[in-house]
């Protein structure tokens, strides 16, 4: 049952008319919420990640760190740097594999 559309239940499974939420209710809610969040942030079946890190791109393309750097430097492969981590769009990698990126 979705968490937001749920009535408050007591430990015996009945609705709590007083609206008091116990520690046990909060622990159960936390557990269910974490489970749902994990499912949302994991790439699902048929979905792929939109952004890939350098190590993932190197494995996918079977190239060395230097070759990946050359692809960045000569503009063949676009990237985004956040802090010290470089990310690449999955669609750009796909285009490169298909020979469409120049």
Secondary structure, 3 states (H helix, E strand, C coil): CCHHHCCCECCCCCECCCCCCCHHHHHHHHHHHHHHHHHHHCCCCCCCCCEEEHHHHHHHHCCCHHHHHHHHHCCCCCCEEECCEEEEEHHHHHHHHHCCCC
